[in-house]
Amino acid sequence: MQKAIGIFDSGIGGLTVLKEIVAALPDENIIYLGDTARVPYGIRSAETVTRYSFENTQFLLAQEIKMLVVACNTASAVSLEAVKKEFPLPVIGVLEPGARAAVRTTRTGQIGIIGTEATIASKAYEKAIARLDAGIGVHSLACPLFVPLVEEGWTDNDVAALVARTYLEPFKATGIDTLVLGCTHYPLLKRVIGRVLGPGITLIDSATETAKEVAEVLGKLKWNKPVKERTVRKYFVTDTPARFEMIGKRFLGDDLLRAEQVKVGGV
């Protein structure tokens, strides 16, 4: 098998990134690791998230990957640079692509960010946006219950709607016209979030921009997989493979999706 693109996330949220990479690069082999035994990452310390990121990367390297996509905003915010320094392969996060898309999109110069507690506390989005345009106002809000909702598959029911309204109704007063879904789980709640905020606010999902960056890097390095070879996609999780398969099949439209449970680090 040709070397694959490796992707990791704390759970199923990274499938939003995988889906866009598959759309952009349908012939590439992909190996996905969802660290479902240790989800959510957003309530962990930076040191713990960095350790998890190293362990996930080591697992994927053992599967013969050529590039790593950190498809977790929390890990991208607090451990991306450490991973880049530690491991000798191209590493792409999801935070910078999302920031670029938001800056391009806003017309009022007011951008909202929602994410996990760790991502919001890191102020990584504020820093990334300021590097692009220091005049833009950024309004950040932690939404810690969104990840558990998605992991349960509760993405468009009354409970999800109530939680979204509780978090986001006060956010409307900030005057934002663009909202970054600063966690790869959150696009699975896009319908609910959109109903709460209304059509005047554009939702930014960093997955599309991340997929473009992956394609650009592979193209520059001339590392694209030959089209004639069979395409392989493998899914690994550290817990609850049946739940991952159920949600993954529904989201990706892949009835043949199978997930293998593995041990990573101390899990």
Backbone as numpy.savetxt, mean C-alpha at the origin, in Angstrom:
# Nx Ny Nz CAx CAy CAz Cx Cy Cz
12.22 -20.33 -13.31 11.39 -19.13 -13.31 12.25 -17.88 -13.31
11.90 -16.91 -14.16 12.57 -15.61 -14.14 12.35 -14.95 -12.78
13.32 -14.17 -12.33 13.16 -13.49 -11.04 11.90 -12.63 -11.05
11.28 -12.52 -9.86 9.97 -11.88 -9.73 10.08 -10.49 -9.09
8.98 -9.76 -9.18 8.80 -8.56 -8.38 8.27 -9.01 -7.03
8.94 -8.65 -5.96 8.48 -8.98 -4.62 7.69 -7.83 -4.03
6.57 -8.15 -3.39 5.71 -7.15 -2.78 5.38 -7.60 -1.37
5.50 -6.68 -0.39 4.99 -7.04 0.93 4.12 -5.94 1.51
3.18 -6.37 2.35 2.31 -5.47 3.10 2.00 -6.15 4.43
1.40 -5.39 5.33 1.02 -5.96 6.62 -0.14 -6.94 6.48
-0.86 -6.88 5.38 -2.01 -7.78 5.20 -2.44 -7.81 3.75
-3.74 -7.55 3.54 -4.29 -7.65 2.18 -4.23 -6.33 1.43
-3.95 -5.22 2.12 -4.00 -3.91 1.48 -3.09 -3.78 0.28
-1.94 -4.45 0.33 -0.99 -4.37 -0.77 -1.50 -4.96 -2.06
-2.62 -5.70 -1.99 -3.22 -6.22 -3.22 -3.69 -5.09 -4.12
-3.99 -3.92 -3.54 -4.35 -2.77 -4.37 -3.18 -2.35 -5.25
-1.96 -2.48 -4.72 -0.75 -2.17 -5.48 -0.47 -3.28 -6.48
-0.57 -4.53 -6.03 -0.35 -5.67 -6.93 -1.28 -5.58 -8.15
-2.54 -5.24 -7.93 -3.50 -5.17 -9.03 -3.06 -4.18 -10.09
-2.54 -3.03 -9.67 -2.09 -2.01 -10.63 -0.80 -2.43 -11.33
0.08 -3.12 -10.60 1.31 -3.62 -11.22 0.99 -4.67 -12.28
0.04 -5.55 -11.97 -0.39 -6.56 -12.95 -0.98 -5.88 -14.19
-1.77 -4.82 -13.98 -2.36 -4.10 -15.12 -1.28 -3.46 -15.99
-0.24 -2.92 -15.33 0.83 -2.24 -16.08 1.83 -3.21 -16.67
2.07 -4.33 -15.97 3.11 -5.29 -16.36 2.54 -6.71 -16.27
1.60 -7.06 -17.16 0.89 -8.33 -17.02 1.75 -9.57 -17.16
2.93 -9.45 -17.74 3.77 -10.63 -17.96 4.77 -10.88 -16.84
4.86 -9.97 -15.87 5.86 -10.11 -14.82 5.44 -11.15 -13.77
6.42 -11.91 -13.30 6.22 -12.79 -12.16 6.14 -11.94 -10.90
5.23 -12.30 -10.00 5.04 -11.53 -8.76 4.95 -12.49 -7.58
5.65 -12.14 -6.52 5.54 -12.88 -5.26 5.08 -11.89 -4.19
3.95 -12.21 -3.57 3.33 -11.31 -2.59 3.39 -11.94 -1.20
3.77 -11.12 -0.22 3.76 -11.56 1.17 2.86 -10.63 1.98
1.82 -11.19 2.58 0.97 -10.44 3.50 1.25 -10.90 4.92
1.73 -9.99 5.75 2.12 -10.34 7.12 0.89 -10.30 8.03
-0.07 -11.15 7.73 -1.37 -11.11 8.38 -1.33 -11.49 9.86
-0.27 -12.15 10.30 -0.16 -12.50 11.72 0.18 -11.28 12.57
0.75 -10.24 11.94 1.21 -9.08 12.71 0.51 -7.79 12.30
-0.54 -7.90 11.48 -1.32 -6.73 11.10 -2.11 -6.24 12.33
-2.28 -4.94 12.55 -1.82 -3.82 11.73 -0.42 -3.34 12.15
0.31 -2.79 11.19 1.62 -2.20 11.48 1.48 -0.79 12.07
0.35 -0.16 11.82 0.20 1.26 12.15 0.22 1.59 13.63
0.06 0.58 14.49 0.09 0.82 15.94 1.45 0.43 16.54
2.38 -0.02 15.70 3.69 -0.47 16.19 4.69 0.68 16.23
5.76 0.47 16.98 6.85 1.46 17.01 7.63 1.41 15.70
8.37 2.47 15.42 9.19 2.51 14.21 10.21 1.39 14.21
10.77 1.09 15.38 11.77 0.01 15.48 11.16 -1.34 15.12
9.94 -1.57 15.61 9.27 -2.85 15.33 8.91 -2.96 13.85
8.39 -1.89 13.28 8.03 -1.91 11.85 9.27 -2.14 10.99
10.38 -1.53 11.37 11.63 -1.74 10.61 12.08 -3.19 10.71
11.97 -3.78 11.89 12.34 -5.19 12.04 11.44 -6.08 11.17
10.13 -5.82 11.21 9.21 -6.59 10.37 9.57 -6.43 8.89
9.90 -5.20 8.49 10.25 -4.94 7.08 11.49 -5.71 6.66
12.49 -5.75 7.54 13.71 -6.52 7.24 13.38 -8.00 7.11
12.57 -8.52 8.03 12.23 -9.95 7.99 11.43 -10.29 6.73
10.49 -9.43 6.37 9.71 -9.65 5.15 10.60 -9.63 3.91
11.54 -8.69 3.88 12.45 -8.58 2.74 13.34 -9.81 2.63
13.85 -10.28 3.76 14.69 -11.48 3.75 13.92 -12.68 3.23
12.65 -12.81 3.62 11.83 -13.91 3.12 11.68 -13.81 1.60
11.37 -12.63 1.10 11.15 -12.46 -0.34 12.44 -12.66 -1.13
13.56 -12.22 -0.58 14.84 -12.44 -1.27 15.12 -13.93 -1.45
14.69 -14.72 -0.49 14.88 -16.17 -0.59 14.01 -16.77 -1.70
13.01 -16.02 -2.16 12.14 -16.48 -3.25 12.65 -16.01 -4.62
13.85 -15.44 -4.68 14.46 -15.01 -5.94 13.72 -13.82 -6.56
13.73 -12.69 -5.89 13.11 -11.49 -6.45 14.19 -10.56 -7.02
13.78 -9.72 -7.98 14.71 -8.77 -8.61 14.45 -7.34 -8.16
13.30 -7.11 -7.56 12.89 -5.77 -7.12 11.93 -5.94 -5.95
11.95 -4.97 -5.03 11.05 -5.02 -3.88 10.13 -3.81 -3.90
8.83 -4.07 -3.73 7.85 -3.00 -3.56 7.32 -3.07 -2.14
7.56 -2.03 -1.37 7.04 -1.94 0.00 5.63 -1.36 -0.11
4.65 -2.24 -0.21 3.26 -1.84 -0.49 2.50 -1.57 0.79
3.15 -0.89 1.71 2.59 -0.57 3.01 3.04 0.85 3.34
2.09 1.75 3.54 2.45 3.14 3.80 3.20 3.29 5.12
2.80 2.52 6.13 3.50 2.61 7.41 4.96 2.23 7.25
5.21 1.10 6.60 6.60 0.67 6.38 7.34 1.64 5.47
6.65 2.17 4.45 7.28 3.15 3.57 7.66 4.42 4.34
6.81 4.80 5.30 7.05 6.03 6.06 8.21 5.90 7.03
8.32 4.74 7.69 9.29 4.66 8.79 10.51 3.78 8.52
10.46 2.92 7.48 11.58 1.98 7.32 12.13 1.88 5.90
11.59 2.64 4.96 12.00 2.48 3.56 13.49 2.74 3.36
13.99 3.83 3.93 15.40 4.17 3.74 16.31 3.12 4.35
15.92 2.58 5.50 16.71 1.53 6.14 16.75 0.28 5.29
15.62 -0.08 4.68 15.56 -1.25 3.80 16.45 -1.03 2.58
16.39 0.17 2.00 17.22 0.47 0.83 18.71 0.33 1.15
19.10 0.78 2.34 20.52 0.71 2.72 20.96 -0.72 3.02
20.04 -1.52 3.53 20.40 -2.86 4.00 20.44 -3.90 2.88
19.60 -3.74 1.86 19.43 -4.81 0.87 19.82 -4.34 -0.54
20.57 -5.17 -1.27 21.14 -4.77 -2.57 20.22 -5.02 -3.76
19.08 -4.35 -3.79 18.18 -4.45 -4.94 17.33 -3.19 -5.00
16.71 -2.90 -6.15 15.84 -1.72 -6.22 14.65 -1.86 -5.27
14.39 -0.82 -4.49 13.29 -0.82 -3.52 12.41 0.40 -3.79
11.12 0.15 -3.94 10.16 1.23 -4.22 9.09 1.22 -3.15
8.80 2.39 -2.59 7.72 2.53 -1.62 6.49 3.13 -2.27
5.44 3.31 -1.48 4.18 3.83 -2.02 3.92 5.27 -1.62
4.73 5.82 -0.73 4.44 7.14 -0.19 4.77 8.27 -1.17
5.97 8.27 -1.71 6.38 9.33 -2.64 5.48 9.39 -3.88
5.13 8.25 -4.50 4.22 8.32 -5.65 2.87 8.95 -5.30
2.35 8.64 -4.11 1.08 9.22 -3.69 1.18 10.72 -3.48
2.29 11.17 -2.90 2.49 12.61 -2.69 2.56 13.34 -4.03
3.28 12.76 -4.99 3.39 13.40 -6.31 2.02 13.54 -6.98
1.22 12.48 -6.89 -0.10 12.51 -7.52 -0.99 13.56 -6.86
-0.90 13.70 -5.55 -1.73 14.68 -4.84 -1.35 16.10 -5.21
-0.07 16.38 -5.29 0.40 17.73 -5.65 -0.04 18.07 -7.07
0.00 17.10 -7.97 -0.46 17.33 -9.35 -1.96 17.61 -9.41
-2.71 17.00 -8.50 -4.17 17.02 -8.59 -4.80 18.25 -7.95
-4.28 18.69 -6.81 -4.96 19.76 -6.06 -5.05 21.06 -6.85
-6.18 21.72 -6.73 -6.38 23.04 -7.35 -6.43 24.13 -6.28
-6.82 23.76 -5.07 -6.93 24.75 -3.99 -5.66 24.86 -3.16
-4.75 23.90 -3.35 -3.53 23.90 -2.53 -3.75 23.40 -1.13
-4.84 22.64 -0.92 -5.13 22.05 0.39 -5.33 20.55 0.20
-4.44 19.77 0.79 -4.45 18.31 0.62 -4.70 17.64 1.97
-5.56 16.65 1.98 -5.79 15.84 3.17 -5.03 14.53 3.08
-4.59 14.04 4.22 -3.92 12.73 4.30 -4.63 11.92 5.37
-5.05 10.71 5.05 -5.51 9.79 6.08 -4.59 8.57 6.05
-4.30 8.04 7.24 -3.39 6.91 7.32 -3.42 6.29 8.70
-2.50 5.37 8.93 -2.39 4.75 10.24 -1.76 5.73 11.22
-1.82 5.39 12.49 -1.23 6.26 13.51 0.27 6.46 13.26
0.96 5.38 12.89 2.41 5.48 12.68 2.73 6.35 11.47
1.99 6.20 10.39 2.23 7.01 9.19 1.98 8.49 9.48
0.88 8.80 10.13 0.56 10.20 10.43 1.58 10.78 11.40
1.96 10.02 12.43 2.94 10.52 13.40 4.30 10.78 12.77
4.64 10.04 11.73 5.95 10.21 11.08 6.06 11.51 10.29
4.89 12.09 9.94 4.84 13.30 9.10 5.55 13.11 7.76
5.63 11.87 7.32 6.34 11.56 6.07 5.65 12.19 4.86
4.32 12.19 4.85 3.62 12.81 3.73 3.82 14.31 3.70
3.75 14.95 4.89 3.98 16.39 4.95 5.35 16.74 4.37
6.35 15.96 4.74 7.71 16.22 4.25 7.81 16.00 2.74
7.20 14.92 2.26 7.26 14.63 0.82 6.55 15.71 0.01
5.40 16.17 0.49 4.65 17.21 -0.23 5.40 18.53 -0.17
5.99 18.86 0.98 6.75 20.11 1.11 7.94 20.14 0.17
8.56 18.98 -0.07 9.69 18.94 -1.02 9.24 19.26 -2.44
7.99 18.92 -2.74 7.45 19.16 -4.07 6.87 20.57 -4.22
6.19 21.04 -3.17 5.58 22.38 -3.19 5.35 22.83 -1.75
6.23 23.69 -1.26 6.18 24.12 0.14 4.96 24.98 0.45
4.26 25.46 -0.57 3.11 26.32 -0.35 1.80 25.58 -0.13
1.82 24.27 -0.24 0.58 23.49 -0.10 0.30 23.23 1.38
-0.97 23.40 1.76 -1.40 23.06 3.12 -1.75 21.59 3.22
-1.30 20.96 4.29 -1.55 19.52 4.47 -2.30 19.31 5.78
-3.37 18.54 5.72 -4.22 18.27 6.88 -4.25 16.75 7.06
-3.72 16.26 8.18 -3.54 14.82 8.37 -4.46 14.28 9.47
-4.90 13.05 9.27 -5.82 12.42 10.22 -5.55 10.92 10.28
-5.34 10.40 11.48 -5.18 8.96 11.66 -6.55 8.29 11.70
-6.69 7.18 11.00 -7.96 6.43 10.95 -7.66 4.96 11.28
-7.29 4.66 12.53 -6.77 3.33 12.85 -7.75 2.18 12.67
-9.06 2.45 12.69 -10.01 1.34 12.56 -10.23 0.90 11.12
-9.74 1.67 10.16 -9.97 1.31 8.76 -9.28 -0.01 8.38
-8.05 -0.23 8.86 -7.34 -1.47 8.49 -8.07 -2.71 9.02
-8.47 -2.76 10.31 -9.22 -3.93 10.76 -10.51 -4.16 9.98
-11.19 -3.09 9.59 -12.41 -3.25 8.79 -12.11 -3.98 7.48
-11.05 -3.55 6.80 -10.69 -4.16 5.52 -10.26 -5.61 5.72
-9.46 -5.86 6.75 -9.00 -7.23 7.00 -10.17 -8.17 7.30
-11.27 -7.62 7.85 -12.48 -8.42 8.11 -13.35 -8.56 6.86
-13.02 -7.78 5.82 -13.85 -7.79 4.62 -15.05 -6.87 4.72
-15.09 -6.01 5.75 -16.21 -5.07 5.94 -15.88 -3.77 5.22
-16.00 -3.75 3.92 -15.56 -2.59 3.14 -16.71 -1.71 2.66
-17.94 -2.20 2.74 -19.05 -1.37 2.24 -20.34 -1.77 2.94
-20.32 -1.72 4.28 -21.53 -2.02 5.03 -21.81 -0.89 6.02
-22.81 -1.07 6.86 -23.21 0.00 7.78 -22.12 0.33 8.79
-21.38 -0.68 9.22 -20.30 -0.44 10.19 -19.21 0.42 9.55
-18.80 0.06 8.34 -17.77 0.84 7.64 -18.24 2.27 7.41
-19.51 2.44 7.06 -20.05 3.78 6.81 -20.05 4.62 8.08
-20.42 4.01 9.21 -20.44 4.74 10.49 -19.04 5.18 10.89
-18.08 4.27 10.78 -16.69 4.60 11.14 -16.16 5.71 10.23
-16.43 5.59 8.93 -15.95 6.61 7.98 -16.56 7.97 8.28
-17.85 8.01 8.58 -18.49 9.29 8.91 -17.90 9.89 10.17
-17.67 9.05 11.18 -17.12 9.53 12.45 -15.75 10.16 12.25
-14.91 9.52 11.46 -13.57 10.07 11.19 -13.62 11.30 10.29
-14.40 11.22 9.21 -14.20 12.15 8.09 -15.14 13.35 8.06
-16.30 13.28 8.70 -17.21 14.43 8.67 -16.53 15.71 9.16
-15.81 15.69 10.32 -15.14 16.92 10.77 -14.03 17.37 9.81
-13.50 16.43 9.03 -12.39 16.70 8.11 -12.82 17.62 6.97
-14.13 17.61 6.67 -14.63 18.42 5.56 -14.35 19.91 5.77
-14.32 20.34 7.03 -14.16 21.77 7.33 -12.76 22.30 7.02
-11.82 21.42 6.68 -10.45 21.86 6.40 -10.31 22.54 5.05
-11.29 22.34 4.16 -11.23 22.97 2.84 -10.39 22.22 1.83
-10.09 20.95 2.09 -9.29 20.17 1.14 -10.10 19.87 -0.12
-9.38 19.74 -1.24 -10.04 19.28 -2.48 -9.45 17.95 -2.95
-8.42 17.48 -2.23 -7.72 16.25 -2.60 -7.41 15.48 -1.32
-7.69 14.18 -1.33 -7.42 13.35 -0.15 -6.57 12.16 -0.55
-5.41 12.02 0.09 -4.54 10.87 -0.15 -4.98 9.73 0.76
-5.27 8.60 0.16 -5.56 7.38 0.92 -4.22 6.80 1.33
-3.72 7.26 2.48 -2.34 7.00 2.88 -2.11 5.68 3.56
-2.81 4.67 3.10 -2.62 3.29 3.55 -3.15 2.42 2.43
-2.43 1.39 2.06 -2.85 0.60 0.89 -4.12 -0.21 1.15
-4.55 -0.31 2.42 -5.85 -0.92 2.70 -7.00 0.01 2.30
-6.78 1.32 2.38 -7.89 2.27 2.29 -8.60 2.31 0.93
-7.93 2.05 -0.21 -8.69 2.03 -1.47 -9.84 1.03 -1.48
-9.76 0.01 -0.65 -10.86 -0.95 -0.57 -12.08 -0.34 0.11
-11.89 0.81 0.76 -12.99 1.56 1.38 -13.36 2.79 0.55
-12.86 2.86 -0.67 -13.01 4.08 -1.48 -14.47 4.47 -1.67
-15.33 3.48 -1.87 -16.74 3.79 -2.11 -17.36 4.47 -0.90
-17.09 3.93 0.29 -17.63 4.50 1.53 -17.05 5.89 1.78
-15.75 6.02 1.63 -15.08 7.31 1.86 -15.60 8.36 0.88
-15.78 7.97 -0.37 -16.29 8.90 -1.38 -17.69 9.39 -1.06
-18.53 8.49 -0.53 -19.90 8.90 -0.18 -19.89 9.90 0.96
-19.01 9.71 1.93 -18.94 10.62 3.08 -18.45 12.00 2.65
-17.41 12.04 1.84 -16.77 13.31 1.48 -17.44 14.01 0.31
-18.12 13.28 -0.54 -18.81 13.90 -1.67 -17.92 14.05 -2.89
-18.52 14.44 -4.02 -17.80 14.48 -5.30 -16.78 15.60 -5.43
-16.79 16.56 -4.52 -15.87 17.69 -4.64 -14.46 17.40 -4.18
-14.23 16.22 -3.62 -12.90 15.86 -3.12 -12.38 14.66 -3.91
-11.23 14.82 -4.54 -10.61 13.76 -5.33 -9.81 12.84 -4.42
-10.05 11.53 -4.54 -9.33 10.54 -3.73 -8.11 10.05 -4.49
-6.96 10.10 -3.84 -5.70 9.68 -4.46 -5.28 8.33 -3.91
-5.17 7.37 -4.81 -4.69 6.02 -4.49 -3.29 5.90 -5.10
-2.29 5.70 -4.26 -0.91 5.71 -4.75 -0.55 4.49 -5.59
-1.44 3.50 -5.65 -1.10 2.25 -6.34 -0.78 2.46 -7.81
-1.57 3.29 -8.49 -1.34 3.51 -9.93 0.01 4.16 -10.17
0.34 5.18 -9.36 1.62 5.87 -9.51 2.78 4.94 -9.17
2.59 4.09 -8.17 3.64 3.14 -7.80 3.90 2.16 -8.94
2.84 1.67 -9.57 2.99 0.74 -10.70 3.75 1.39 -11.84
3.48 2.68 -12.10 4.22 3.39 -13.15 5.71 3.44 -12.82
6.03 3.70 -11.55 7.43 3.77 -11.15 8.12 2.42 -11.28
7.41 1.35 -10.92 7.96 0.00 -11.08 8.27 -0.26 -12.55
7.34 0.08 -13.43 7.55 -0.13 -14.87 8.73 0.69 -15.39
8.85 1.92 -14.93 9.96 2.78 -15.37 11.30 2.22 -14.93
11.40 1.78 -13.68 12.67 1.26 -13.17 13.06 -0.01 -13.90
12.11 -0.93 -14.09 12.42 -2.17 -14.81 12.85 -1.87 -16.25
12.18 -0.90 -16.87 12.53 -0.53 -18.24 13.94 0.04 -18.34
14.29 0.92 -17.42 15.63 1.51 -17.43 16.71 0.47 -17.22
16.43 -0.49 -16.34 17.40 -1.55 -16.05 17.38 -2.67 -17.09
16.39 -2.63 -17.98 16.19 -3.70 -18.98 16.00 -5.06 -18.29
15.19 -5.05 -17.24 14.95 -6.25 -16.46 13.57 -6.85 -16.70
12.86 -6.41 -17.72 11.52 -6.95 -17.96 11.59 -8.42 -18.33
10.61 -9.18 -17.86 10.56 -10.61 -18.17 10.13 -10.82 -19.62
10.77 -11.76 -20.33 10.33 -12.07 -21.69 8.87 -12.51 -21.73
8.12 -11.99 -22.69 6.68 -12.26 -22.77 6.39 -13.73 -22.98
7.25 -14.42 -23.71 6.97 -15.81 -24.10 7.00 -16.77 -22.92
7.62 -16.38 -21.82 7.72 -17.29 -20.67 6.44 -17.26 -19.83
6.16 -18.39 -19.20 4.95 -18.50 -18.37 5.02 -17.53 -17.19
3.90 -16.88 -16.91 3.84 -15.92 -15.81 3.41 -16.63 -14.53
4.13 -16.34 -13.45 3.87 -16.98 -12.16 3.51 -15.92 -11.12
2.45 -16.19 -10.36 2.11 -15.33 -9.22 1.92 -16.20 -8.00
2.63 -15.85 -6.93 2.54 -16.62 -5.69 2.15 -15.69 -4.55
1.33 -16.23 -3.65 0.86 -15.45 -2.50 1.22 -16.19 -1.22
1.87 -15.49 -0.31 2.22 -16.04 0.98 1.63 -15.15 2.07
1.18 -15.77 3.16 0.69 -15.03 4.32 1.25 -15.67 5.58
1.28 -14.89 6.66 1.79 -15.44 7.92 0.67 -15.93 8.82
-0.60 -15.76 8.40 -1.75 -16.26 9.17 -3.00 -16.16 8.31
-4.02 -16.87 8.69 -5.37 -16.85 8.09 -5.38 -16.84 6.56
-4.82 -17.87 5.93 -4.81 -17.91 4.46 -6.21 -17.96 3.85
-7.16 -18.62 4.52 -8.51 -18.74 3.94 -9.17 -17.37 3.82
-9.01 -16.53 4.84 -9.60 -15.19 4.78 -8.93 -14.37 3.68
-7.61 -14.47 3.59 -6.88 -13.75 2.55 -7.37 -14.17 1.17
-7.54 -15.48 0.97 -8.01 -15.98 -0.32 -9.41 -15.46 -0.65
-10.29 -15.44 0.35 -11.66 -14.99 0.12 -11.68 -13.53 -0.35
-10.97 -12.66 0.38 -10.97 -11.24 0.02 -10.18 -11.01 -1.26
-9.06 -11.72 -1.40 -8.23 -11.57 -2.59 -8.94 -11.98 -3.86
-9.66 -13.09 -3.81 -10.42 -13.54 -4.99 -11.46 -12.50 -5.40
-12.14 -11.95 -4.39 -13.19 -10.96 -4.68 -12.59 -9.69 -5.28
-11.47 -9.23 -4.71 -10.89 -7.97 -5.15 -10.17 -8.11 -6.50
-9.43 -9.19 -6.67 -8.64 -9.36 -7.90 -9.42 -10.06 -9.01
-10.56 -10.66 -8.66 -11.32 -11.40 -9.66 -10.60 -12.66 -10.11
-9.82 -13.25 -9.21 -9.02 -14.43 -9.54 -9.50 -15.61 -8.70
-10.36 -16.44 -9.29 -10.92 -17.56 -8.55 -9.88 -18.64 -8.24
-8.72 -18.58 -8.90 -7.68 -19.59 -8.69 -6.66 -19.16 -7.63
-6.85 -17.98 -7.04 -5.88 -17.47 -6.07 -5.75 -18.43 -4.88
-4.52 -18.79 -4.57 -4.24 -19.62 -3.41 -3.13 -18.98 -2.59
-3.26 -19.02 -1.28 -2.26 -18.43 -0.39 -1.66 -19.51 0.48
-0.35 -19.48 0.60 0.37 -20.45 1.43 0.80 -19.77 2.73
0.53 -20.43 3.85 0.94 -19.87 5.15 2.40 -20.21 5.42
3.17 -19.19 5.81 4.60 -19.37 6.05 4.99 -18.69 7.35
6.18 -19.03 7.83 6.74 -18.36 9.00 7.74 -17.31 8.54
7.63 -16.12 9.09 8.54 -15.02 8.78 9.03 -14.45 10.10
10.33 -14.33 10.27 10.86 -13.84 11.54 10.45 -14.77 12.66
9.86 -14.21 13.70 9.45 -15.02 14.84 8.03 -15.52 14.75
7.37 -15.27 13.62 5.95 -15.63 13.51 5.80 -17.06 12.99
